[in-house]
Amino acid sequence: MRLAKYLAQAGVASRRAAESLIEQGRVRVDGALITTPVFFVEPGMDVRVDGEKVDSPEERASVVYMLNKPLGVVSTSWDPQGRPTVTDYAPPEAGRVYPVGRLDIDSSGLLLVTNDGDLAHRLTHPSFEVPKTYLVRIAHPPIKRGELDELRRGVELDDGLTAPTDVTAIAPAKFEITLREGRNRQVRRMCDAIGHPVKELQRIRFGDLELGHLLEGGVRRLKPQEVEALRALAGEAKTPRPGTVRRGGRGWPGERAGRGGAPSANKPGDG
């Protein structure tokens, strides 16, 4: 198994972050400094990051948790400004976990955290086109049918035309939108482009997973069949090519709950 994949599956970091650790000279295998992510790790080799031994992927079970991320929480494992992070909400038994993708600090809703870096990589790579659905409340209602159609067809942004989306109108100031790509603050920029800035944004669905009635700040471990469905979702798509991006009546779920879980550079998400 290649070293970057080994570290990702062992829960050290996502595949991309693992490659960075290796290139920074922080990884040794059997005492030798390794700086290439494609180094092949054989069974029984001693792998260490910053001097700390890494258990092999076979020695640890994969876990995935669903979090209803509150506003004001950053989608990282650690924040240099001391702000609350999504991993603060993971229960103690979760061990070392990190987020699957990101939600902006001013967005809320469904976010997965896991110790399985390979799964996280596949679910967030743009080539796999995992659908993500958001509940949007806009300023300056009502939003017109033609404006919703514009969102469906694609909106010209400064980084190009967005891929087609699925849009369902709910109320004059509220609609659902499903994306299959993940650009920086994409939903907000699309709404700005049609003259309706976002007031509230909540992710309510990731693939086939739904936020449902999970309370704000609440977290639950996914059932084995849900994890297998996630693996199938990623596995059914084509193998990702680096640098490629293909174009392609609900209320606000969850009520405020007390923060749970154990306390433990923020890049904006697609919300």
Secondary structure as GFF3:
##gff-version 3
##sequence-region A 1 271
A	DSSP	alpha_helix	3	9	.	.	.	ID=ss1
A	DSSP	alpha_helix	15	23	.	.	.	ID=ss2
A	DSSP	beta_strand	27	29	.	.	.	ID=ss3
A	DSSP	beta_strand	32	33	.	.	.	ID=ss4
A	DSSP	beta_strand	47	49	.	.	.	ID=ss5
A	DSSP	beta_strand	52	53	.	.	.	ID=ss6
A	DSSP	three_ten_helix	57	59	.	.	.	ID=ss7
A	DSSP	beta_strand	64	69	.	.	.	ID=ss8
A	DSSP	three_ten_helix	86	89	.	.	.	ID=ss9
A	DSSP	three_ten_helix	92	94	.	.	.	ID=ss10
A	DSSP	beta_strand	98	99	.	.	.	ID=ss11
A	DSSP	beta_strand	108	114	.	.	.	ID=ss12
A	DSSP	alpha_helix	117	124	.	.	.	ID=ss13
A	DSSP	three_ten_helix	126	128	.	.	.	ID=ss14
A	DSSP	beta_strand	132	138	.	.	.	ID=ss15
A	DSSP	alpha_helix	145	153	.	.	.	ID=ss16
A	DSSP	beta_strand	156	157	.	.	.	ID=ss17
A	DSSP	beta_strand	160	161	.	.	.	ID=ss18
A	DSSP	beta_strand	166	171	.	.	.	ID=ss19
A	DSSP	beta_strand	174	179	.	.	.	ID=ss20
A	DSSP	alpha_helix	186	193	.	.	.	ID=ss21
A	DSSP	beta_strand	198	206	.	.	.	ID=ss22
A	DSSP	beta_strand	209	210	.	.	.	ID=ss23
A	DSSP	beta_strand	219	221	.	.	.	ID=ss24
A	DSSP	alpha_helix	224	235	.	.	.	ID=ss25
###
